[in-house]
């Protein structure tokens, strides 16, 4: 167990070098077969080698082109209801800036427009979602910057790749780094994209997660909810002895370890809290024969406690017959009429054969 002070008094931890491999490329296949092949390859691919340490690139304003999706169902663009989610709209995002892509997490702010996201190569992306009615139509005021470490150099220069998750506590952001299984805290409210990350203490079990199936999701529980002050960290596929997904309660009133029941070979991609306090868990699975699947489960926050084994009701499930890609980021906010809006983003793995998607849905239940 980790003491409550762990979120308040981060300590510096050592650097970790990582081996790397070049991503393979696929060719000569049908579009669907190529998509399936690329998704299979990238899930197990190591990132590029860490560059030599140098002064980080400055924040850069970028132009993002947004193409609207005609619908979510490839066979029926007029269909809006999918499980307990209603499709609001979606965008295919592209930009000429070489560091754009690989989106692994997003936090949309309470205004429903401004957002902060990150890439799995250690870059911030901030911007504003523009709406046509309640449908996303464009991205404005976009800016990218390397995520900085405590020394002011790019976090990636330490070999800390695979920045996969964001948790937000007001102006404080926590970023989870999968391959080295560390969590870094930023005073984003004060310094924005120039904030320097300070590593925090994590339970020993976090450091023992598989380096390519480690920390994939972070959620901070705010005041007024059960487990207030706790950082919930969920592994992508760090398995218990019983084959379930390992998760951690860091800080807060009841630190410890719990597990999510792993079913149908799904792994965790991200999680977010509903205004009511329940936890939404975004999951994905891949099979050579059936392709990519995405689903969202809902878990009562009151059920989460040390030692618990939790399951959850499936709210939504989709395959490649729908407008999905490698969806890795999930955020929740209230819409202008009080509705619960889910925003999802995809990691294109910097591949021309994949897409960066931004999708929005309304949850049928609060």
C-alpha positions as CSV (number, residue, x, y, z in Angstrom):
1,X,0.0,0.0,0.0
2,X,1.0,3.6,-0.6
3,X,0.5,6.3,2.0
4,X,-1.8,9.2,1.4
5,X,1.0,11.6,1.0
6,X,2.2,9.9,-2.2
7,X,0.2,12.4,-4.4
8,X,1.4,15.4,-2.5
9,X,5.2,14.8,-2.2
10,X,6.5,13.4,-5.4
11,X,10.1,12.1,-5.4
12,X,12.5,12.0,-8.3
13,X,13.2,8.6,-9.8
14,X,15.9,7.4,-12.0
15,X,16.0,7.3,-15.8
16,X,15.3,4.2,-17.8
17,X,16.7,3.5,-21.2
18,X,14.5,1.4,-23.6
19,X,15.4,-0.8,-26.5
20,X,13.6,0.0,-29.7
21,X,12.5,-1.5,-33.0
22,X,11.3,-0.1,-36.3
23,X,7.6,-0.5,-37.0
24,X,7.0,-2.9,-39.9
25,X,4.9,-1.8,-42.9
26,X,2.2,-3.8,-44.7
27,X,1.4,-3.7,-48.4
28,X,-0.3,-5.6,-51.1
29,X,-3.5,-6.3,-49.2
30,X,-7.1,-5.1,-49.3
31,X,-7.9,-2.0,-47.3
32,X,-9.6,-4.0,-44.5
33,X,-6.9,-6.6,-44.4
34,X,-4.2,-3.9,-44.3
35,X,-6.0,-2.3,-41.4
36,X,-6.2,-5.5,-39.5
37,X,-2.6,-6.3,-40.2
38,X,-1.3,-2.9,-39.1
39,X,-3.4,-3.0,-35.9
40,X,-2.0,-6.4,-35.1
41,X,1.6,-5.3,-35.6
42,X,1.5,-1.9,-33.8
43,X,0.0,-3.3,-30.6
44,X,3.2,-5.2,-30.0
45,X,5.8,-2.8,-31.5
46,X,8.4,-1.0,-29.5
47,X,8.8,2.8,-29.9
48,X,11.6,4.5,-31.6
49,X,15.0,4.8,-29.8
50,X,15.3,7.8,-27.4
51,X,17.1,10.7,-29.1
52,X,20.1,12.4,-27.7
53,X,19.3,15.0,-25.0
54,X,19.0,18.5,-26.4
55,X,17.0,21.6,-25.8
56,X,13.3,20.8,-26.3
57,X,11.4,22.2,-29.3
58,X,9.3,25.2,-28.4
59,X,5.5,25.1,-28.4
60,X,4.2,25.3,-31.9
61,X,0.8,26.4,-33.2
62,X,-0.5,24.0,-35.8
63,X,-3.4,23.8,-38.3
64,X,-5.5,20.7,-38.0
65,X,-7.8,19.8,-40.9
66,X,-11.0,18.1,-39.8
67,X,-13.2,16.1,-42.1
68,X,-16.6,15.2,-40.8
69,X,-17.7,11.6,-40.7
70,X,-21.0,11.0,-42.5
71,X,-22.1,8.6,-39.8
72,X,-20.8,6.0,-37.4
73,X,-22.4,2.9,-39.0
74,X,-20.7,2.3,-42.4
75,X,-23.9,0.7,-43.8
76,X,-26.4,3.2,-42.4
77,X,-25.2,6.8,-42.0
78,X,-28.5,7.9,-40.6
79,X,-28.4,5.5,-37.6
80,X,-27.7,7.4,-34.3
81,X,-28.3,4.9,-31.5
82,X,-25.6,2.4,-30.6
83,X,-26.2,0.5,-27.3
84,X,-26.7,3.2,-24.7
85,X,-24.8,5.8,-26.7
86,X,-26.2,8.2,-29.3
87,X,-23.8,9.4,-32.0
88,X,-23.4,13.1,-32.1
89,X,-20.7,13.3,-34.7
90,X,-17.1,12.6,-35.6
91,X,-14.0,14.0,-37.3
92,X,-11.0,12.6,-39.1
93,X,-8.1,14.8,-38.1
94,X,-4.9,15.4,-40.1
95,X,-2.1,17.9,-39.8
96,X,1.3,18.4,-41.7
97,X,3.2,18.8,-38.4
98,X,5.4,15.8,-38.0
99,X,4.6,15.2,-34.4
100,X,0.9,15.2,-34.9
101,X,-0.7,11.7,-34.4
102,X,-0.5,8.9,-31.9
103,X,-3.2,10.4,-29.6
104,X,-3.4,8.2,-26.5
105,X,-5.5,10.3,-24.0
106,X,-7.7,13.4,-23.9
107,X,-9.3,15.5,-21.2
108,X,-12.1,17.8,-22.5
109,X,-12.7,20.7,-20.1
110,X,-16.0,21.5,-18.5
111,X,-16.8,24.1,-21.3
112,X,-16.9,21.1,-23.7
113,X,-14.6,22.9,-26.1
114,X,-11.1,23.3,-24.8
115,X,-9.1,20.1,-24.4
116,X,-5.6,18.8,-23.6
117,X,-4.4,15.5,-25.1
118,X,-1.1,13.7,-25.4
119,X,0.6,11.5,-27.9
120,X,2.4,8.3,-27.1
121,X,5.7,9.9,-28.3
122,X,5.6,12.4,-25.4
123,X,3.9,15.5,-26.9
124,X,1.1,17.7,-25.6
125,X,-1.8,18.7,-27.9
126,X,-4.1,21.4,-26.8
127,X,-6.9,23.0,-28.7
128,X,-10.6,23.8,-29.0
129,X,-13.4,21.8,-30.4
130,X,-15.7,23.9,-32.7
131,X,-19.3,22.8,-32.9
132,X,-22.1,23.1,-35.5
133,X,-25.0,22.8,-33.2
134,X,-24.1,19.8,-31.0
135,X,-21.9,18.2,-33.7
136,X,-18.1,18.7,-33.6
137,X,-17.0,20.4,-36.9
138,X,-13.4,21.6,-36.5
139,X,-10.4,22.0,-34.2
140,X,-9.2,25.6,-33.6
141,X,-6.3,27.2,-31.6
142,X,-4.3,23.9,-31.8
143,X,-0.8,23.9,-30.2
144,X,1.7,21.1,-29.7
145,X,4.8,21.0,-27.4
146,X,7.0,18.3,-26.0
147,X,6.2,17.1,-22.5
148,X,8.9,18.2,-20.2
149,X,10.7,16.3,-17.5
150,X,11.9,17.8,-14.2
151,X,15.1,18.9,-15.8
152,X,13.3,21.0,-18.4
153,X,14.3,18.6,-21.2
154,X,11.8,16.6,-23.2
155,X,10.4,13.7,-21.2
156,X,11.2,11.4,-24.2
157,X,14.9,12.3,-24.0
158,X,15.0,10.3,-20.7
159,X,13.7,7.2,-22.7
160,X,10.3,7.7,-21.1
161,X,8.1,6.8,-24.1
162,X,4.5,5.7,-24.3
163,X,2.8,8.5,-22.5
164,X,-0.6,6.9,-22.5
165,X,-2.9,8.4,-19.9
166,X,-4.0,11.7,-18.3
167,X,-5.8,12.3,-15.0
168,X,-6.8,15.8,-14.0
169,X,-7.2,17.4,-10.6
170,X,-8.1,21.0,-11.4
171,X,-4.9,22.6,-12.7
172,X,-2.8,19.5,-11.8
173,X,-2.3,16.8,-14.5
174,X,-1.0,13.3,-13.9
175,X,0.5,11.5,-16.9
176,X,1.0,7.7,-17.0
177,X,4.0,6.3,-18.9
178,X,3.4,2.8,-19.9
179,X,6.7,1.2,-20.8
180,X,8.5,2.4,-17.7
181,X,5.3,2.3,-15.6
182,X,5.8,5.7,-13.9
183,X,3.4,8.6,-13.1
184,X,4.5,12.2,-13.6
185,X,2.7,15.2,-12.1
186,X,2.4,18.6,-13.8
187,X,1.3,22.1,-12.6
188,X,-0.5,22.6,-15.9
189,X,-2.8,25.4,-14.5
190,X,0.3,27.5,-13.7
191,X,2.7,26.7,-16.6
192,X,0.6,25.1,-19.3
193,X,2.6,23.1,-21.9
194,X,5.8,24.4,-20.3
195,X,5.1,22.7,-17.0
196,X,7.9,20.4,-15.8
197,X,6.8,16.9,-14.8
198,X,7.7,15.6,-11.3
199,X,7.6,11.8,-10.9
200,X,5.5,10.6,-7.9
201,X,5.9,7.5,-5.8
202,X,3.9,4.5,-7.0
203,X,3.2,1.2,-5.4
204,X,5.7,-1.6,-6.1
205,X,3.1,-3.5,-8.1
206,X,3.0,-0.6,-10.7
207,X,6.7,-0.9,-11.4
208,X,6.3,-4.7,-11.9
209,X,3.7,-4.4,-14.7
210,X,4.6,-5.7,-18.2
211,X,6.5,-2.9,-20.0
212,X,4.2,-3.0,-23.0
213,X,1.0,-3.8,-21.2
214,X,1.4,-1.5,-18.2
215,X,-0.2,1.8,-17.1
216,X,-2.8,2.6,-19.7
217,X,-5.4,4.6,-17.7
218,X,-5.5,7.2,-15.0
219,X,-8.5,8.8,-13.3
220,X,-8.4,11.3,-10.4
221,X,-11.4,11.2,-8.1
222,X,-12.5,14.8,-7.1
223,X,-14.0,16.0,-3.9
224,X,-17.6,15.0,-3.1
225,X,-17.3,11.5,-4.4
226,X,-16.3,8.2,-2.7
227,X,-12.5,7.7,-2.8
228,X,-12.0,11.5,-3.2
229,X,-8.3,12.4,-3.6
230,X,-7.5,9.0,-5.1
231,X,-5.6,8.4,-8.3
232,X,-7.1,5.2,-10.0
233,X,-4.5,3.6,-12.2
234,X,-5.5,0.6,-14.5
235,X,-3.1,-1.5,-16.5
236,X,-3.7,-2.4,-20.1
237,X,-3.0,-6.1,-19.5
238,X,-1.1,-6.6,-16.3
239,X,-2.8,-9.8,-15.2
240,X,-3.5,-11.2,-11.7
241,X,-2.9,-14.9,-11.0
242,X,-6.5,-15.5,-12.0
243,X,-6.1,-13.7,-15.3
244,X,-7.9,-10.5,-14.5
245,X,-6.7,-6.9,-15.0
246,X,-4.6,-5.3,-12.2
247,X,-5.6,-1.8,-11.0
248,X,-4.4,0.5,-8.2
249,X,-5.8,3.0,-5.8
250,X,-2.9,5.5,-5.2
251,X,-3.3,8.0,-2.3
252,X,-6.7,8.9,-1.1
253,X,-8.5,7.3,1.9
254,X,-8.0,3.7,1.0
255,X,-4.9,2.9,-1.1
256,X,-4.4,-0.6,-2.4
257,X,-4.9,-2.9,-5.3
258,X,-8.1,-4.2,-7.0
259,X,-8.9,-6.0,-10.2
260,X,-11.2,-5.8,-13.2
261,X,-12.6,-9.0,-14.5
262,X,-11.1,-9.6,-17.9
263,X,-13.7,-11.0,-20.4
264,X,-13.7,-11.8,-24.1
265,X,-10.0,-11.0,-24.3
266,X,-10.5,-7.3,-23.9
267,X,-7.7,-5.0,-22.7
268,X,-8.0,-1.6,-21.1
269,X,-7.4,1.6,-23.2
270,X,-8.6,4.4,-21.0
271,X,-11.2,5.3,-18.3
272,X,-13.1,8.4,-17.2
273,X,-15.6,9.4,-14.4
274,X,-19.2,10.2,-15.0
275,X,-20.6,13.2,-13.2
276,X,-22.5,10.7,-11.0
277,X,-19.2,9.2,-10.0
278,X,-19.4,5.9,-11.9
279,X,-16.3,4.8,-13.8
280,X,-16.4,4.2,-17.6
281,X,-13.7,1.9,-18.9
282,X,-12.8,1.9,-22.5
283,X,-11.5,-1.4,-23.8
284,X,-10.3,-3.0,-27.1
285,X,-9.4,-6.4,-28.4
286,X,-7.9,-7.6,-31.7
287,X,-8.1,-10.9,-33.5
288,X,-6.6,-11.9,-36.8
289,X,-9.9,-13.5,-37.9
290,X,-12.4,-10.9,-36.6
291,X,-10.4,-7.7,-36.5
292,X,-10.7,-4.8,-34.0
293,X,-13.4,-4.5,-31.3
294,X,-14.1,-1.6,-28.9
295,X,-16.4,-1.6,-25.9
296,X,-17.2,0.6,-22.9
297,X,-18.1,-0.9,-19.4
298,X,-19.6,1.0,-16.5
299,X,-18.5,0.3,-12.9
300,X,-19.9,1.8,-9.8
301,X,-17.4,3.9,-7.9
302,X,-18.8,2.7,-4.6
303,X,-17.8,-0.8,-5.5
304,X,-14.1,0.0,-6.0
305,X,-12.0,-0.9,-2.9
306,X,-8.8,-2.7,-2.1
307,X,-9.1,-6.4,-2.8
308,X,-12.2,-6.1,-5.0
309,X,-12.8,-8.0,-8.2
310,X,-15.1,-5.9,-10.3
311,X,-17.1,-6.4,-13.5
312,X,-19.3,-3.9,-15.2
313,X,-22.3,-3.5,-17.5
314,X,-21.4,-3.1,-21.2
315,X,-22.8,0.1,-22.5
316,X,-21.4,0.0,-26.1
317,X,-19.5,-2.3,-28.4
318,X,-18.4,-1.8,-32.0
319,X,-16.2,-3.5,-34.6
320,X,-14.7,-2.5,-38.0
321,X,-18.2,-2.3,-39.4
322,X,-18.3,1.0,-37.7
323,X,-16.2,4.2,-37.8
324,X,-13.6,3.1,-35.3
325,X,-9.9,2.9,-35.2
326,X,-7.4,2.2,-32.4
327,X,-9.5,4.2,-29.8
328,X,-7.3,4.9,-26.8
329,X,-8.6,8.1,-25.2
330,X,-11.9,8.7,-23.4
331,X,-13.2,11.9,-21.7
332,X,-16.6,12.9,-20.2
333,X,-18.2,16.3,-19.9
334,X,-21.6,17.9,-19.5
335,X,-23.2,19.3,-22.7
336,X,-24.9,22.6,-22.9
337,X,-28.3,21.0,-22.1
338,X,-26.9,19.0,-19.2
339,X,-26.4,15.8,-21.2
340,X,-23.5,13.5,-20.6
341,X,-21.1,13.7,-23.6
342,X,-18.3,11.2,-24.2
343,X,-15.3,12.1,-26.4
344,X,-13.1,9.4,-27.8
345,X,-9.8,9.8,-29.8
346,X,-7.8,7.2,-31.7
347,X,-4.1,6.5,-31.8
348,X,-3.1,6.1,-35.5
349,X,0.4,4.9,-34.6
350,X,1.8,7.5,-37.0
351,X,0.7,5.1,-39.8
352,X,-0.7,6.3,-43.1
353,X,-3.0,3.2,-43.0
354,X,-4.8,4.4,-39.8
355,X,-6.8,7.4,-38.9
356,X,-6.8,10.0,-36.1
357,X,-10.5,10.1,-35.1
358,X,-12.4,12.3,-32.7
359,X,-15.8,10.8,-31.9
360,X,-18.6,12.2,-29.6
361,X,-21.6,10.4,-28.2
362,X,-24.3,11.2,-25.7
363,X,-24.9,8.7,-22.9
364,X,-28.6,7.7,-22.6
365,X,-28.2,7.6,-18.8
366,X,-26.7,10.2,-16.5
